[in-house]
Structures are given as structure tokens and as C-alpha cells.
């Protein structure tokens, strides 16, 4: 829990920044929620070493673009002094402690402090990839799932799975600022399968980030659910992690779910998971669609005949069109969406992930809806997701949805 709450003014802020850099303790910093719409949505800062000299790499998130620049220690401090107050919330992770800086519209500043939660890793160019879960440190769930030895070494044939787990956790870590660290985060993983990623999510959020989570893994296979529940109990995870036998369509939760995950749910099962997330008003949705057959048999367009007459091209185009229409519908319904690479193409062709974060209703909702309708009309298709969320679309667009 946060402790050492401190009210601050500008001189205090400058002293705080100077102290962190004098101690050389900064691991990373994240600035988010800018007061001005023209500012970068998120700024991430981390130390790197270039030719033996420490610089601070800034990553500015501007729409879907990430812009990088490297500043010296002095210029980094000067930038923070001048620009830190432009953001409502900032996190500073140091070797000695974690800090959260909150600034309101009246420029009142509050600094919260808690014990350090991150390991210090100074980056270098051409360095070995640093993962959120590191090799060399025995991790119980990875050992039980046959990915890691008891000495902490990754088993050679499981390297791809280890990379996939870390990539997934990176995608989750990027959206943790959407949640209040003082409140419980409710998560459902639809179609969890053997639950490699479900266990990884619990380990990262509960054991490393020390967040209050309630995670449910759902699957149709009774033997898989029995095994996963048994392993959760063996690891002592059962208080915050449980596995249930069930179908996405019929699953009911006693409360709204904050994060919905659906990785490789086949065809319209992905749409069923998205429907649940939309109706729960989930803050974050992560889905990696699989086997999108539905639009394959619906698509018609004479202009695209050279493409659609080839089965393999039509299949790939149908999959891309399905994901594009899903992402567009999510934006109509108040989500900011990104279509990201989940894992490298050499490991699987099903490597796209849709990440959606709940935002205030867009002023451009009618333009977003019109763009969706035009693409749908051009391809002569009606995706299942549209059928599943008729009521929500009607409310969002303030018009009758056909």
C-alpha cells in the first residue's frame, strides 16, 4: 500500500527530481493523463548507456506513434522541471522506492511513496532482451508448467513460449495505469486452455506488482480446468485465481469485469468475448482472434475479384477485414483500439492482438460509425459482433441500428 503521503509545491518538486538523479536511482518513469490535448498522451523515461555514457531515453506516445529521443542527465532534469506539471499523474520507479505524483487542475501536488517494486536494469544498445520475467530466477508456475528448470533456466524447446508470455505481460503492463492500484481488479480469461498466460498474469500482477486481483480462467475442457485449478491450489494462488468450466456465451459474472482476455478464441467466440466486455463496460480488452471464418463466406465485391478468387488470399483478407471491423466497432462504443503484433511471425501466423482501452465517448462517434457502415457495405458483410451489441450501438450512435 502507498504510504508517506506528502503535499508538495514547485520547490519541493524540483528538490524531488534533483534527489532522484543525485542518487542515480531512477529505473523508469511514466507520465500520463496530460492536461492539454496537444501534449503527448504518455511519456516513458528510462536510463540507457551509449558508448559508456548514461543518457535518458524518452518515448513520447503520440496517437499510435512512439517517438524516441535521448537526453543527458542535465537536460532530462531540466525537461522534467519544465514539463512534469503538464501531467495529472506520474510514476517514478527507483532502486529505493516507488513514487506516484498526482497533480490536480489547481496545480496542487501530492506525492505518494511505497517500497521499490522494480529491479534496476540499465539498458544498452545491442543488449540482450530484458524481459519482465527474467531467466535465472526460479519462478514456481513456470517450473510446474515445464517451461523453466528448478534452477531458473528456460528449457530450450520452450523458449518461444517464454517469449510469448513476456510479450503478453508487456502488453498488459502498458495499460495498468487504467486501474486504481487501491481497488480490486476483476479479470476473466476466456478460453484459457492450459493457462500459461493466466498463471503469468497472476504472478505478474499479484506477486510482482502486489495488486489486488480476482482472476477467472474459463474453458470448455473439464480435464484442463481440473488440472489448472489443482495447480493454482498447489502454488497457493487459489485466493486470487480460480478456474471454471464453461462457455463464453453462457458465462455470467456477479459483477462487472475490469479486464477481458480472449486469446485465440475461434471465429465468433471472439465476438462473444467482446460482447461480454462491452456490456460489462470493461476498462481493458485484450483479444488475439483466431480462425475468422464468418466473413469468408459473406464477402462479395467485384472490384476485389482478383483477390477474392484465390482461396488463401481471400482467407487472409477476411481475417484482416474481421479484425478491422471489430476494432472500428469498439471505437464507436467508446474504446481506443490498437492492433498490435502479439508474437513474431515465425512462431505463428495468428500473431495479431486487439488491445482496447475504455475512454470517454468520442466526439467523432458518428464519423466512426459511418466509416464502419461504408466498409461493411463495400464487402457485403454483417459481423456477429454488430448483432451481439445492437442495443449498445443504438445508444452510442443515437440512432436505430439496422
MILUM-878923 format. One record per residue (C-alpha): x, y, z; residue in three letters. Coordinates in steps of 0.001 Angstrom, whole numbers, plus 500000, padded with zeros to 6 digits. Each point is the difference from the previous one (the first is absolute). Layout:
% residues N
XYZAla
...
This chain:
% residues 402
500000500000500000Unk
501026503610499462Unk
501446501794502990Unk
501836503267500774Unk
497424502249498344Unk
501523503463499515Unk
498543503285498785Unk
502443501812497703Unk
500640503334498335Unk
502281500845497045Unk
503230500322502067Unk
499219496628501616Unk
499495498513496545Unk
503355501295498775Unk
501698498585503111Unk
498323496649499426Unk
501242499836496396Unk
503530501020500986Unk
500073497408502778Unk
499112497119497671Unk
502753500930497550Unk
502587500692502703Unk
499354496508501387Unk
500230498563496440Unk
497083497830501023Unk
497488500523497166Unk
498920496757498315Unk
497113501396497950Unk
497372502725500037Unk
496562500231498389Unk
498088503253499514Unk
496354499691498966Unk
496654501816499768Unk
501130503366498614Unk
497957503090500817Unk
500290501208496390Unk
498770497893497078Unk
502960501098497880Unk
502554498445502376Unk
501322496453499681Unk
497499497545501453Unk
502731498159501854Unk
503712500588500540Unk
502269497175501118Unk
503538500684501243Unk
502740497448500630Unk
503794500153500325Unk
502095498513497189Unk
503740499789499431Unk
501445501261496710Unk
503751499581499526Unk
500479499752503745Unk
497993503153500813Unk
496612499996501760Unk
497190501708498098Unk
496255500059500647Unk
497813498696497211Unk
496635501736499623Unk
497185498193498176Unk
497126502340499104Unk
496710498263499179Unk
498226502173497417Unk
496864498241498697Unk
501298496659498697Unk
503561501310499562Unk
502854499601502450Unk
502727502638499646Unk
503407499541501659Unk
502657502456501110Unk
503050499684502271Unk
500853502770502468Unk
502951500559502285Unk
499467499936503766Unk
499935503817500172Unk
497558500378497102Unk
497800497240501401Unk
499741501825503334Unk
499265503287498252Unk
497282498391497873Unk
498311498511503071Unk
500101503303501892Unk
498305501777497086Unk
497545497314498847Unk
499159497693502918Unk
497151502253501151Unk
498325499578496602Unk
498919496489501036Unk
497388499001502553Unk
501785496803501012Unk
503622498851499992Unk
501755496894501310Unk
503687499925500913Unk
501495496550500609Unk
503357500186501758Unk
502367497534501655Unk
498909501275503410Unk
496249500620499643Unk
497022500457497666Unk
498417503450499790Unk
496671501150498592Unk
499576503716499358Unk
496439501324499639Unk
499222503531498817Unk
496503501461499847Unk
498569502818497876Unk
500890502528502695Unk
503661498871499780Unk
499904498454503477Unk
502547497179500177Unk
499947496821502063Unk
502872497517500169Unk
499407496431501149Unk
502775497563500798Unk
500262496229500434Unk
502768497365500051Unk
501871499411496743Unk
498375497455497670Unk
502342499938496979Unk
503458498611499428Unk
502627502396498689Unk
500990499206496413Unk
501932502645498066Unk
499485499496496290Unk
502706499998497397Unk
499675499952496231Unk
500402496503498541Unk
499356498582503445Unk
498370496676500814Unk
496221500324500181Unk
498862500816503545Unk
496695498310500804Unk
497505500764502742Unk
500476496389501122Unk
503745499334500010Unk
501863496792499345Unk
502270498959502854Unk
497444500611502745Unk
497888496897500778Unk
496286500798499504Unk
497695497323501481Unk
497234500014497379Unk
502521499837497122Unk
501706497049501665Unk
496706498108500465Unk
498941500725496404Unk
503266498579498656Unk
501406503254498629Unk
502777500530502540Unk
502296497709501970Unk
500181500181503789Unk
503242501971499570Unk
498198502685497978Unk
501253499004496545Unk
497529500105497100Unk
499624496597498327Unk
501232500363496408Unk
496855498801498239Unk
497886502359502151Unk
501851503200499033Unk
497191501079497668Unk
497401499535502728Unk
502171501990502435Unk
500225502834497474Unk
496247499885499421Unk
499309500250503736Unk
502271503024500339Unk
498539501701496935Unk
496521499530501463Unk
501063501479503333Unk
501523503012498207Unk
496634500618498322Unk
498283499811503384Unk
502594502150501766Unk
499384502828497530Unk
496351500350501111Unk
500343499635503774Unk
499628503754500426Unk
496322499520499110Unk
499424498398503404Unk
499898501420503498Unk
502776498144501894Unk
497906500247503180Unk
497028498099498530Unk
499463496383499011Unk
500492499233496294Unk
497556497377498688Unk
501335498009497011Unk
498506497201497872Unk
502117497955497576Unk
497643498384497484Unk
501274496767498464Unk
502984499829502344Unk
501107496536498851Unk
503032498783501965Unk
500129503501501523Unk
503670500867499422Unk
499000503643499592Unk
497383499917502768Unk
502586498818502535Unk
502478502547498624Unk
497442502776500431Unk
499382499012503628Unk
503728499763500738Unk
500741503402498481Unk
497036501937501402Unk
499813498388503439Unk
503477498731500808Unk
502051502746498300Unk
497725503069499823Unk
498190499129503267Unk
496578500937498566Unk
496685498724501338Unk
498703497773497204Unk
497210497504499459Unk
500760497875496934Unk
497738497353498439Unk
501189497627497276Unk
497146498503497954Unk
500196497042497628Unk
497788497271498513Unk
502351497086500803Unk
499290498455503398Unk
503376498274500312Unk
501861503244499244Unk
497987501941502583Unk
500557497286502624Unk
503768500056499369Unk
500240503805500100Unk
497948500270503184Unk
502139497326501644Unk
503181501867499003Unk
498598503311501284Unk
499385498365503380Unk
503443498364500014Unk
501602503403499368Unk
497836501679502645Unk
498345502237497404Unk
496391498925500660Unk
499078503152501939Unk
500386502205496914Unk
499891497488497147Unk
497409497349499168Unk
499009497945496979Unk
496458499249498890Unk
498463497670497428Unk
497747501889497614Unk
499182501608496681Unk
500635503644499133Unk
496407500573498865Unk
498426498725503220Unk
502550501323502495Unk
498583502387502579Unk
501922502144502468Unk
498592501314503265Unk
501609503351499257Unk
501407501948497091Unk
503407498758498862Unk
502853502517499702Unk
502150498081497501Unk
498879497443497416Unk
502513497714498292Unk
499231497715497052Unk
503088498538498385Unk
499414497827496958Unk
496255499532500586Unk
498793498527496711Unk
497885501936497515Unk
496932501654501591Unk
501054498903503512Unk
502215503094499866Unk
496888502075499280Unk
498238498402502968Unk
502905501001502252Unk
499958503553498625Unk
496248500133500581Unk
500516499139503674Unk
502701502670500343Unk
497832502663498371Unk
496969499216502159Unk
502143499917503157Unk
501599503310498931Unk
503382498382500587Unk
502891502452500216Unk
502400497828497996Unk
499502497307497353Unk
502746497794498579Unk
499058497553497265Unk
502054498059497476Unk
497410498796497451Unk
500281496596498390Unk
498403498127497079Unk
497806502864498736Unk
497721498041497635Unk
496805502015500305Unk
500670502744497429Unk
501733497634497572Unk
496658498743498672Unk
498322503438500088Unk
502513502166498148Unk
499102501192496503Unk
501503502853498007Unk
500667499993496263Unk
502834502505500380Unk
501823497487502199Unk
499301497021497742Unk
503733499452499182Unk
500597499670503758Unk
496870498117501035Unk
500266497302497313Unk
503064498531501733Unk
499053498045503117Unk
503128500666502026Unk
499938503741499233Unk
496283500198500724Unk
500520498244503338Unk
502708502441501063Unk
498037503002498786Unk
496893498778501853Unk
502010499683503211Unk
501413503540499639Unk
496582501418499118Unk
498446498262503017Unk
502555501498502378Unk
499720503440498395Unk
496207500009500399Unk
500244498758503590Unk
502485502744500865Unk
497808502626498333Unk
496903498867501917Unk
501943500188503251Unk
500939503599499172Unk
496354500833499264Unk
499177498602503441Unk
502509502150501850Unk
503291498099499860Unk
503408501071498773Unk
501257497039497990Unk
503365498808498751Unk
500766496983497828Unk
503406498776501136Unk
502424497208499228Unk
499611497393502709Unk
502991497778499229Unk
502397499802497062Unk
498657498669496697Unk
502439497055499944Unk
498298498509503048Unk
496379500157498799Unk
498025501650497173Unk
497318500953502567Unk
502084502766501450Unk
497646502980500263Unk
498514501275503219Unk
497254502601500417Unk
500524502118503105Unk
497123502272500972Unk
499924502511502858Unk
496754501623501153Unk
499976503767499431Unk
497433502785500299Unk
497577500006497089Unk
501615501306496812Unk
498696503201498434Unk
500479498282496634Unk
497767497022500742Unk
497774500638496968Unk
503017500195497685Unk
501323496752501481Unk
496594498361499540Unk
499702501252496423Unk
503444498618499131Unk
498962496642501434Unk
496773499972497969Unk
501818500889496776Unk
502532497178500391Unk
497261497552500940Unk
497955501027496943Unk
502984499763497648Unk
500685496423501067Unk
496316498965500350Unk
500564498657503530Unk
498313500140503410Unk
502367498951502814Unk
498639498156503036Unk
501331502623502390Unk
497656502584498494Unk
497061497650500556Unk
501066499279503583Unk
500180503665501060Unk
497015501554498202Unk
498747501764503129Unk
503390501489500864Unk
500536501194496420Unk
496580501629499981Unk
500797501838503241Unk
503426501069498780Unk
498918501281496575Unk
496587501296501142Unk
498363498414497025Unk
498253496788499074Unk
502474497255499108Unk
498756497820497146Unk
